[in-house]
Amino acid sequence: MKKYDLFTIIKPNLDNEETDKVVARVEEIVKTLGGSVIECDKMGRKKLAFEVAGFTDGYMVNQVVTVPADKIADLKRQLKLNDSVIRIMFTTKECA
């Protein structure tokens, strides 16, 4: 399986416990789809360059994941359905 970078912006109005639950839920979704989370970097609350869904800042999380190619659309759909996630970016990780 290929490695992917999954960059997620979570609503800033959640407390630390709720934010951790959202990150755990994302990891659970990846595992349910037959993938795995290799690395998780919780970057913290950052100011956004422009307003996204009415928010000027957000909690940033970057994860390196492996997901079967036929499950990528399902992963994106499930993340977009999560009300606590305001933006995702999903890219192929370049292996050197």
Backbone atoms as SQL, in Angstrom:
CREATE TABLE atoms (id INTEGER PRIMARY KEY, chain TEXT, resi INTEGER, resn TEXT, atom TEXT, x REAL, y REAL, z REAL);
INSERT INTO atoms VALUES
  (1, 'A', 1, 'MET', 'N', 0.837, -1.190, 0.000),
  (2, 'A', 1, 'MET', 'CA', 0.000, 0.000, 0.000),
  (3, 'A', 1, 'MET', 'C', 0.876, 1.245, 0.000),
  (4, 'A', 2, 'LYS', 'N', 0.391, 2.269, -0.658),
  (5, 'A', 2, 'LYS', 'CA', 1.088, 3.548, -0.692),
  (6, 'A', 2, 'LYS', 'C', 0.910, 4.286, 0.633),
  (7, 'A', 3, 'LYS', 'N', 1.841, 5.193, 0.891),
  (8, 'A', 3, 'LYS', 'CA', 1.726, 6.073, 2.046),
  (9, 'A', 3, 'LYS', 'C', 1.113, 7.391, 1.592),
  (10, 'A', 4, 'TYR', 'N', 0.287, 7.952, 2.459),
  (11, 'A', 4, 'TYR', 'CA', -0.380, 9.215, 2.168),
  (12, 'A', 4, 'TYR', 'C', -0.209, 10.162, 3.346),
  (13, 'A', 5, 'ASP', 'N', -0.165, 11.459, 3.046),
  (14, 'A', 5, 'ASP', 'CA', -0.230, 12.496, 4.074),
  (15, 'A', 5, 'ASP', 'C', -1.689, 12.902, 4.200),
  (16, 'A', 6, 'LEU', 'N', -2.205, 12.835, 5.411),
  (17, 'A', 6, 'LEU', 'CA', -3.568, 13.270, 5.689),
  (18, 'A', 6, 'LEU', 'C', -3.473, 14.459, 6.629),
  (19, 'A', 7, 'PHE', 'N', -3.755, 15.644, 6.101),
  (20, 'A', 7, 'PHE', 'CA', -3.694, 16.878, 6.876),
  (21, 'A', 7, 'PHE', 'C', -5.121, 17.276, 7.215),
  (22, 'A', 8, 'THR', 'N', -5.403, 17.441, 8.506),
  (23, 'A', 8, 'THR', 'CA', -6.754, 17.723, 8.977),
  (24, 'A', 8, 'THR', 'C', -6.757, 19.000, 9.799),
  (25, 'A', 9, 'ILE', 'N', -7.765, 19.839, 9.578),
  (26, 'A', 9, 'ILE', 'CA', -7.976, 21.018, 10.420),
  (27, 'A', 9, 'ILE', 'C', -9.271, 20.777, 11.198),
  (28, 'A', 10, 'ILE', 'N', -9.148, 20.817, 12.514),
  (29, 'A', 10, 'ILE', 'CA', -10.273, 20.550, 13.415),
  (30, 'A', 10, 'ILE', 'C', -10.744, 21.881, 14.002),
  (31, 'A', 11, 'LYS', 'N', -12.036, 21.963, 14.283),
  (32, 'A', 11, 'LYS', 'CA', -12.614, 23.194, 14.840),
  (33, 'A', 11, 'LYS', 'C', -11.842, 23.639, 16.080),
  (34, 'A', 12, 'PRO', 'N', -11.544, 24.935, 16.180),
  (35, 'A', 12, 'PRO', 'CA', -10.745, 25.430, 17.314),
  (36, 'A', 12, 'PRO', 'C', -11.542, 25.571, 18.611),
  (37, 'A', 13, 'ASN', 'N', -12.858, 25.514, 18.544),
  (38, 'A', 13, 'ASN', 'CA', -13.662, 25.721, 19.736),
  (39, 'A', 13, 'ASN', 'C', -13.848, 24.448, 20.567),
  (40, 'A', 14, 'LEU', 'N', -13.180, 23.355, 20.198),
  (41, 'A', 14, 'LEU', 'CA', -13.235, 22.125, 20.978),
  (42, 'A', 14, 'LEU', 'C', -12.132, 22.145, 22.032),
  (43, 'A', 15, 'ASP', 'N', -12.394, 21.532, 23.197),
  (44, 'A', 15, 'ASP', 'CA', -11.328, 21.443, 24.199),
  (45, 'A', 15, 'ASP', 'C', -10.373, 20.303, 23.835),
  (46, 'A', 16, 'ASN', 'N', -9.282, 20.169, 24.589),
  (47, 'A', 16, 'ASN', 'CA', -8.245, 19.184, 24.265),
  (48, 'A', 16, 'ASN', 'C', -8.781, 17.754, 24.228),
  (49, 'A', 17, 'GLU', 'N', -9.652, 17.424, 25.144),
  (50, 'A', 17, 'GLU', 'CA', -10.207, 16.069, 25.198),
  (51, 'A', 17, 'GLU', 'C', -11.046, 15.765, 23.958),
  (52, 'A', 18, 'GLU', 'N', -11.879, 16.713, 23.556),
  (53, 'A', 18, 'GLU', 'CA', -12.707, 16.526, 22.365),
  (54, 'A', 18, 'GLU', 'C', -11.847, 16.451, 21.102),
  (55, 'A', 19, 'THR', 'N', -10.797, 17.249, 21.050),
  (56, 'A', 19, 'THR', 'CA', -9.884, 17.228, 19.907),
  (57, 'A', 19, 'THR', 'C', -9.198, 15.871, 19.806),
  (58, 'A', 20, 'ASP', 'N', -8.750, 15.331, 20.942),
  (59, 'A', 20, 'ASP', 'CA', -8.125, 14.005, 20.958),
  (60, 'A', 20, 'ASP', 'C', -9.100, 12.925, 20.501),
  (61, 'A', 21, 'LYS', 'N', -10.378, 13.086, 20.842),
  (62, 'A', 21, 'LYS', 'CA', -11.395, 12.129, 20.405),
  (63, 'A', 21, 'LYS', 'C', -11.571, 12.181, 18.883),
  (64, 'A', 22, 'VAL', 'N', -11.508, 13.378, 18.320),
  (65, 'A', 22, 'VAL', 'CA', -11.634, 13.528, 16.859),
  (66, 'A', 22, 'VAL', 'C', -10.442, 12.856, 16.177),
  (67, 'A', 23, 'VAL', 'N', -9.233, 13.077, 16.697),
  (68, 'A', 23, 'VAL', 'CA', -8.037, 12.458, 16.126),
  (69, 'A', 23, 'VAL', 'C', -8.134, 10.932, 16.237),
  (70, 'A', 24, 'ALA', 'N', -8.599, 10.439, 17.386),
  (71, 'A', 24, 'ALA', 'CA', -8.767, 8.994, 17.570),
  (72, 'A', 24, 'ALA', 'C', -9.818, 8.445, 16.616),
  (73, 'A', 25, 'ARG', 'N', -10.857, 9.212, 16.362),
  (74, 'A', 25, 'ARG', 'CA', -11.908, 8.786, 15.430),
  (75, 'A', 25, 'ARG', 'C', -11.356, 8.688, 14.007),
  (76, 'A', 26, 'VAL', 'N', -10.513, 9.632, 13.617),
  (77, 'A', 26, 'VAL', 'CA', -9.889, 9.592, 12.289),
  (78, 'A', 26, 'VAL', 'C', -9.029, 8.331, 12.173),
  (79, 'A', 27, 'GLU', 'N', -8.242, 8.033, 13.216),
  (80, 'A', 27, 'GLU', 'CA', -7.411, 6.833, 13.212),
  (81, 'A', 27, 'GLU', 'C', -8.264, 5.569, 13.127),
  (82, 'A', 28, 'GLU', 'N', -9.392, 5.577, 13.824),
  (83, 'A', 28, 'GLU', 'CA', -10.317, 4.438, 13.803),
  (84, 'A', 28, 'GLU', 'C', -10.899, 4.233, 12.401),
  (85, 'A', 29, 'ILE', 'N', -11.246, 5.310, 11.731),
  (86, 'A', 29, 'ILE', 'CA', -11.783, 5.228, 10.371),
  (87, 'A', 29, 'ILE', 'C', -10.750, 4.611, 9.440),
  (88, 'A', 30, 'VAL', 'N', -9.493, 5.065, 9.549),
  (89, 'A', 30, 'VAL', 'CA', -8.417, 4.535, 8.705),
  (90, 'A', 30, 'VAL', 'C', -8.258, 3.035, 8.939),
  (91, 'A', 31, 'LYS', 'N', -8.253, 2.616, 10.207),
  (92, 'A', 31, 'LYS', 'CA', -8.079, 1.194, 10.532),
  (93, 'A', 31, 'LYS', 'C', -9.272, 0.364, 10.069),
  (94, 'A', 32, 'THR', 'N', -10.475, 0.914, 10.163),
  (95, 'A', 32, 'THR', 'CA', -11.679, 0.214, 9.709),
  (96, 'A', 32, 'THR', 'C', -11.632, -0.053, 8.213),
  (97, 'A', 33, 'LEU', 'N', -11.016, 0.860, 7.472),
  (98, 'A', 33, 'LEU', 'CA', -10.923, 0.718, 6.018),
  (99, 'A', 33, 'LEU', 'C', -9.737, -0.147, 5.584),
  (100, 'A', 34, 'GLY', 'N', -9.058, -0.767, 6.545),
  (101, 'A', 34, 'GLY', 'CA', -7.958, -1.669, 6.213),
  (102, 'A', 34, 'GLY', 'C', -6.600, -1.005, 6.135),
  (103, 'A', 35, 'GLY', 'N', -6.494, 0.211, 6.630),
  (104, 'A', 35, 'GLY', 'CA', -5.232, 0.930, 6.600),
  (105, 'A', 35, 'GLY', 'C', -4.603, 1.008, 7.971),
  (106, 'A', 36, 'SER', 'N', -3.578, 1.824, 8.089),
  (107, 'A', 36, 'SER', 'CA', -2.929, 2.027, 9.376),
  (108, 'A', 36, 'SER', 'C', -2.363, 3.440, 9.439),
  (109, 'A', 37, 'VAL', 'N', -2.226, 3.929, 10.666),
  (110, 'A', 37, 'VAL', 'CA', -1.623, 5.240, 10.896),
  (111, 'A', 37, 'VAL', 'C', -0.180, 5.000, 11.307),
  (112, 'A', 38, 'ILE', 'N', 0.746, 5.488, 10.495),
  (113, 'A', 38, 'ILE', 'CA', 2.167, 5.281, 10.745),
  (114, 'A', 38, 'ILE', 'C', 2.717, 6.356, 11.674),
  (115, 'A', 39, 'GLU', 'N', 2.251, 7.564, 11.471),
  (116, 'A', 39, 'GLU', 'CA', 2.788, 8.707, 12.209),
  (117, 'A', 39, 'GLU', 'C', 1.668, 9.713, 12.433),
  (118, 'A', 40, 'CYS', 'N', 1.664, 10.350, 13.605),
  (119, 'A', 40, 'CYS', 'CA', 0.653, 11.376, 13.897),
  (120, 'A', 40, 'CYS', 'C', 1.344, 12.569, 14.538),
  (121, 'A', 41, 'ASP', 'N', 1.238, 13.726, 13.895),
  (122, 'A', 41, 'ASP', 'CA', 1.852, 14.955, 14.386),
  (123, 'A', 41, 'ASP', 'C', 0.738, 15.944, 14.709),
  (124, 'A', 42, 'LYS', 'N', 0.475, 16.122, 16.011),
  (125, 'A', 42, 'LYS', 'CA', -0.521, 17.102, 16.451),
  (126, 'A', 42, 'LYS', 'C', 0.199, 18.443, 16.547),
  (127, 'A', 43, 'MET', 'N', -0.050, 19.282, 15.573),
  (128, 'A', 43, 'MET', 'CA', 0.688, 20.538, 15.449),
  (129, 'A', 43, 'MET', 'C', 0.105, 21.656, 16.314),
  (130, 'A', 44, 'GLY', 'N', -1.081, 21.457, 16.840),
  (131, 'A', 44, 'GLY', 'CA', -1.683, 22.445, 17.722),
  (132, 'A', 44, 'GLY', 'C', -2.538, 23.453, 16.987),
  (133, 'A', 45, 'ARG', 'N', -2.960, 24.439, 17.740),
  (134, 'A', 45, 'ARG', 'CA', -3.843, 25.476, 17.206),
  (135, 'A', 45, 'ARG', 'C', -3.016, 26.513, 16.454),
  (136, 'A', 46, 'LYS', 'N', -3.423, 26.789, 15.227),
  (137, 'A', 46, 'LYS', 'CA', -2.706, 27.731, 14.365),
  (138, 'A', 46, 'LYS', 'C', -3.701, 28.689, 13.710),
  (139, 'A', 47, 'LYS', 'N', -3.214, 29.859, 13.366),
  (140, 'A', 47, 'LYS', 'CA', -4.019, 30.841, 12.638),
  (141, 'A', 47, 'LYS', 'C', -4.057, 30.436, 11.170),
  (142, 'A', 48, 'LEU', 'N', -5.230, 30.518, 10.573),
  (143, 'A', 48, 'LEU', 'CA', -5.393, 30.172, 9.167),
  (144, 'A', 48, 'LEU', 'C', -5.112, 31.392, 8.288),
  (145, 'A', 49, 'ALA', 'N', -4.664, 31.150, 7.070),
  (146, 'A', 49, 'ALA', 'CA', -4.372, 32.237, 6.138),
  (147, 'A', 49, 'ALA', 'C', -5.644, 32.951, 5.701),
  (148, 'A', 50, 'PHE', 'N', -6.750, 32.210, 5.683),
  (149, 'A', 50, 'PHE', 'CA', -8.040, 32.787, 5.330),
  (150, 'A', 50, 'PHE', 'C', -9.119, 32.047, 6.099),
  (151, 'A', 51, 'GLU', 'N', -10.280, 32.639, 6.166),
  (152, 'A', 51, 'GLU', 'CA', -11.383, 32.063, 6.929),
  (153, 'A', 51, 'GLU', 'C', -11.893, 30.783, 6.269),
  (154, 'A', 52, 'VAL', 'N', -12.044, 29.739, 7.073),
  (155, 'A', 52, 'VAL', 'CA', -12.557, 28.456, 6.598),
  (156, 'A', 52, 'VAL', 'C', -13.754, 28.083, 7.471),
  (157, 'A', 53, 'ALA', 'N', -14.899, 27.940, 6.867),
  (158, 'A', 53, 'ALA', 'CA', -16.139, 27.564, 7.566),
  (159, 'A', 53, 'ALA', 'C', -16.429, 28.485, 8.749),
  (160, 'A', 54, 'GLY', 'N', -16.080, 29.753, 8.609),
  (161, 'A', 54, 'GLY', 'CA', -16.360, 30.727, 9.654),
  (162, 'A', 54, 'GLY', 'C', -15.300, 30.806, 10.739),
  (163, 'A', 55, 'PHE', 'N', -14.212, 30.072, 10.615),
  (164, 'A', 55, 'PHE', 'CA', -13.151, 30.064, 11.622),
  (165, 'A', 55, 'PHE', 'C', -11.889, 30.715, 11.056),
  (166, 'A', 56, 'THR', 'N', -11.179, 31.466, 11.910),
  (167, 'A', 56, 'THR', 'CA', -9.928, 32.089, 11.494),
  (168, 'A', 56, 'THR', 'C', -8.711, 31.327, 12.016),
  (169, 'A', 57, 'ASP', 'N', -8.934, 30.330, 12.864),
  (170, 'A', 57, 'ASP', 'CA', -7.858, 29.457, 13.311),
  (171, 'A', 57, 'ASP', 'C', -8.414, 28.053, 13.463),
  (172, 'A', 58, 'GLY', 'N', -7.514, 27.075, 13.626),
  (173, 'A', 58, 'GLY', 'CA', -7.943, 25.690, 13.731),
  (174, 'A', 58, 'GLY', 'C', -6.850, 24.837, 14.342),
  (175, 'A', 59, 'TYR', 'N', -7.214, 23.651, 14.788),
  (176, 'A', 59, 'TYR', 'CA', -6.267, 22.707, 15.366),
  (177, 'A', 59, 'TYR', 'C', -5.770, 21.810, 14.232),
  (178, 'A', 60, 'MET', 'N', -4.468, 21.851, 13.987),
  (179, 'A', 60, 'MET', 'CA', -3.870, 21.144, 12.851),
  (180, 'A', 60, 'MET', 'C', -3.317, 19.783, 13.265),
  (181, 'A', 61, 'VAL', 'N', -3.598, 18.778, 12.436),
  (182, 'A', 61, 'VAL', 'CA', -3.065, 17.430, 12.658),
  (183, 'A', 61, 'VAL', 'C', -2.587, 16.896, 11.318),
  (184, 'A', 62, 'ASN', 'N', -1.351, 16.405, 11.286),
  (185, 'A', 62, 'ASN', 'CA', -0.805, 15.787, 10.080),
  (186, 'A', 62, 'ASN', 'C', -0.514, 14.324, 10.396),
  (187, 'A', 63, 'GLN', 'N', -1.094, 13.428, 9.609),
  (188, 'A', 63, 'GLN', 'CA', -0.897, 11.999, 9.823),
  (189, 'A', 63, 'GLN', 'C', -0.360, 11.360, 8.552),
  (190, 'A', 64, 'VAL', 'N', 0.558, 10.415, 8.726),
  (191, 'A', 64, 'VAL', 'CA', 1.026, 9.593, 7.618),
  (192, 'A', 64, 'VAL', 'C', 0.262, 8.277, 7.738),
  (193, 'A', 65, 'VAL', 'N', -0.498, 7.947, 6.696),
  (194, 'A', 65, 'VAL', 'CA', -1.358, 6.763, 6.733),
  (195, 'A', 65, 'VAL', 'C', -1.132, 5.888, 5.505),
  (196, 'A', 66, 'THR', 'N', -1.507, 4.619, 5.651),
  (197, 'A', 66, 'THR', 'CA', -1.591, 3.727, 4.499),
  (198, 'A', 66, 'THR', 'C', -3.041, 3.297, 4.396),
  (199, 'A', 67, 'VAL', 'N', -3.573, 3.348, 3.190),
  (200, 'A', 67, 'VAL', 'CA', -4.965, 2.982, 2.929),
  (201, 'A', 67, 'VAL', 'C', -5.019, 2.281, 1.579),
  (202, 'A', 68, 'PRO', 'N', -5.805, 1.201, 1.463),
  (203, 'A', 68, 'PRO', 'CA', -5.966, 0.589, 0.144),
  (204, 'A', 68, 'PRO', 'C', -6.521, 1.612, -0.853),
  (205, 'A', 69, 'ALA', 'N', -6.026, 1.565, -2.069),
  (206, 'A', 69, 'ALA', 'CA', -6.404, 2.557, -3.086),
  (207, 'A', 69, 'ALA', 'C', -7.907, 2.618, -3.320),
  (208, 'A', 70, 'ASP', 'N', -8.595, 1.485, -3.219),
  (209, 'A', 70, 'ASP', 'CA', -10.042, 1.483, -3.476),
  (210, 'A', 70, 'ASP', 'C', -10.856, 2.029, -2.307),
  (211, 'A', 71, 'LYS', 'N', -10.209, 2.351, -1.189),
  (212, 'A', 71, 'LYS', 'CA', -10.915, 2.862, -0.010),
  (213, 'A', 71, 'LYS', 'C', -10.693, 4.360, 0.223),
  (214, 'A', 72, 'ILE', 'N', -9.909, 4.999, -0.640),
  (215, 'A', 72, 'ILE', 'CA', -9.585, 6.416, -0.450),
  (216, 'A', 72, 'ILE', 'C', -10.839, 7.290, -0.524),
  (217, 'A', 73, 'ALA', 'N', -11.707, 7.020, -1.472),
  (218, 'A', 73, 'ALA', 'CA', -12.939, 7.812, -1.605),
  (219, 'A', 73, 'ALA', 'C', -13.807, 7.671, -0.354),
  (220, 'A', 74, 'ASP', 'N', -13.877, 6.456, 0.215),
  (221, 'A', 74, 'ASP', 'CA', -14.638, 6.233, 1.446),
  (222, 'A', 74, 'ASP', 'C', -14.047, 7.034, 2.605),
  (223, 'A', 75, 'LEU', 'N', -12.721, 7.047, 2.702),
  (224, 'A', 75, 'LEU', 'CA', -12.049, 7.783, 3.768),
  (225, 'A', 75, 'LEU', 'C', -12.365, 9.273, 3.666),
  (226, 'A', 76, 'LYS', 'N', -12.233, 9.836, 2.489),
  (227, 'A', 76, 'LYS', 'CA', -12.520, 11.260, 2.292),
  (228, 'A', 76, 'LYS', 'C', -13.974, 11.575, 2.625),
  (229, 'A', 77, 'ARG', 'N', -14.888, 10.718, 2.188),
  (230, 'A', 77, 'ARG', 'CA', -16.310, 10.942, 2.451),
  (231, 'A', 77, 'ARG', 'C', -16.599, 10.932, 3.946),
  (232, 'A', 78, 'GLN', 'N', -16.042, 9.956, 4.668),
  (233, 'A', 78, 'GLN', 'CA', -16.296, 9.869, 6.106),
  (234, 'A', 78, 'GLN', 'C', -15.705, 11.050, 6.869),
  (235, 'A', 79, 'LEU', 'N', -14.550, 11.536, 6.427),
  (236, 'A', 79, 'LEU', 'CA', -13.954, 12.699, 7.084),
  (237, 'A', 79, 'LEU', 'C', -14.775, 13.958, 6.833),
  (238, 'A', 80, 'LYS', 'N', -15.314, 14.098, 5.629),
  (239, 'A', 80, 'LYS', 'CA', -16.135, 15.271, 5.321),
  (240, 'A', 80, 'LYS', 'C', -17.458, 15.250, 6.090),
  (241, 'A', 81, 'LEU', 'N', -17.932, 14.068, 6.474),
  (242, 'A', 81, 'LEU', 'CA', -19.171, 13.952, 7.238),
  (243, 'A', 81, 'LEU', 'C', -18.983, 14.296, 8.719),
  (244, 'A', 82, 'ASN', 'N', -17.744, 14.317, 9.187),
  (245, 'A', 82, 'ASN', 'CA', -17.455, 14.636, 10.583),
  (246, 'A', 82, 'ASN', 'C', -17.595, 16.148, 10.777),
  (247, 'A', 83, 'ASP', 'N', -18.525, 16.567, 11.633),
  (248, 'A', 83, 'ASP', 'CA', -18.792, 17.990, 11.845),
  (249, 'A', 83, 'ASP', 'C', -17.628, 18.730, 12.493),
  (250, 'A', 84, 'SER', 'N', -16.764, 18.026, 13.209),
  (251, 'A', 84, 'SER', 'CA', -15.640, 18.665, 13.897),
  (252, 'A', 84, 'SER', 'C', -14.466, 18.952, 12.972),
  (253, 'A', 85, 'VAL', 'N', -14.442, 18.330, 11.806),
  (254, 'A', 85, 'VAL', 'CA', -13.373, 18.542, 10.832),
  (255, 'A', 85, 'VAL', 'C', -13.823, 19.611, 9.855),
  (256, 'A', 86, 'ILE', 'N', -13.034, 20.710, 9.767),
  (257, 'A', 86, 'ILE', 'CA', -13.447, 21.789, 8.871),
  (258, 'A', 86, 'ILE', 'C', -12.725, 21.754, 7.528),
  (259, 'A', 87, 'ARG', 'N', -11.589, 21.047, 7.432),
  (260, 'A', 87, 'ARG', 'CA', -10.882, 20.951, 6.162),
  (261, 'A', 87, 'ARG', 'C', -9.939, 19.759, 6.201),
  (262, 'A', 88, 'ILE', 'N', -9.818, 19.051, 5.053),
  (263, 'A', 88, 'ILE', 'CA', -8.840, 17.973, 4.940),
  (264, 'A', 88, 'ILE', 'C', -8.026, 18.177, 3.665),
  (265, 'A', 89, 'MET', 'N', -6.806, 17.674, 3.691),
  (266, 'A', 89, 'MET', 'CA', -5.983, 17.628, 2.497),
  (267, 'A', 89, 'MET', 'C', -5.327, 16.252, 2.489),
  (268, 'A', 90, 'PHE', 'N', -5.507, 15.538, 1.411),
  (269, 'A', 90, 'PHE', 'CA', -5.058, 14.161, 1.305),
  (270, 'A', 90, 'PHE', 'C', -4.135, 14.065, 0.098),
  (271, 'A', 91, 'THR', 'N', -2.850, 13.771, 0.328),
  (272, 'A', 91, 'THR', 'CA', -1.880, 13.713, -0.772),
  (273, 'A', 91, 'THR', 'C', -1.032, 12.460, -0.675),
  (274, 'A', 92, 'THR', 'N', -0.501, 12.043, -1.808),
  (275, 'A', 92, 'THR', 'CA', 0.422, 10.906, -1.843),
  (276, 'A', 92, 'THR', 'C', 1.742, 11.329, -1.246),
  (277, 'A', 93, 'LYS', 'N', 2.284, 10.500, -0.379),
  (278, 'A', 93, 'LYS', 'CA', 3.584, 10.797, 0.235),
  (279, 'A', 93, 'LYS', 'C', 4.682, 10.327, -0.691),
  (280, 'A', 94, 'GLU', 'N', 5.569, 11.209, -1.027),
  (281, 'A', 94, 'GLU', 'CA', 6.699, 10.876, -1.885),
  (282, 'A', 94, 'GLU', 'C', 7.741, 10.130, -1.070),
  (283, 'A', 95, 'CYS', 'N', 8.089, 8.928, -1.499),
  (284, 'A', 95, 'CYS', 'CA', 9.094, 8.124, -0.802),
  (285, 'A', 95, 'CYS', 'C', 10.440, 8.317, -1.488),
  (286, 'A', 96, 'ALA', 'N', 11.445, 8.580, -0.689),
  (287, 'A', 96, 'ALA', 'CA', 12.776, 8.803, -1.244),
  (288, 'A', 96, 'ALA', 'C', 13.605, 7.548, -1.192);
